[in-house]
Amino acid sequence: MEGDNILVSFRKLEKGVKRKMNQNIFKSEMALHGVTAAELASKLSMSKAALYRKMSGRSEFSRLEILKVIGLFGLSEAKVMNIFFDNKVS
């Protein structure tokens, strides 16, 4: 299952690597799937403000939240890595 492979990648990356969110790719996925911030926040059981904090990098998405996003958007492992573990974002 794709989610299981991604969890293995999370565990490897968690050892000494800080997550960096690529907000542009994340927003483009939201737009491609026609999901608003309010709808996504609701599906992730968080407030819209909490979602924006996570999207801006002020707080991090949990593994469970990332898995929910993967399920909602049908993201590939490569896309997940680009969104949630992008070390090139400043």
Protein Blocks (a to p, Z undefined) as FASTA:
>chain_A
ZZlmmmmmmmmmmnopacdddfklmmmmmmmnopafklmmmmnopafklmmmmmnopacc
dfklmmmmmmmnopafklmmmmmmcckbZZ
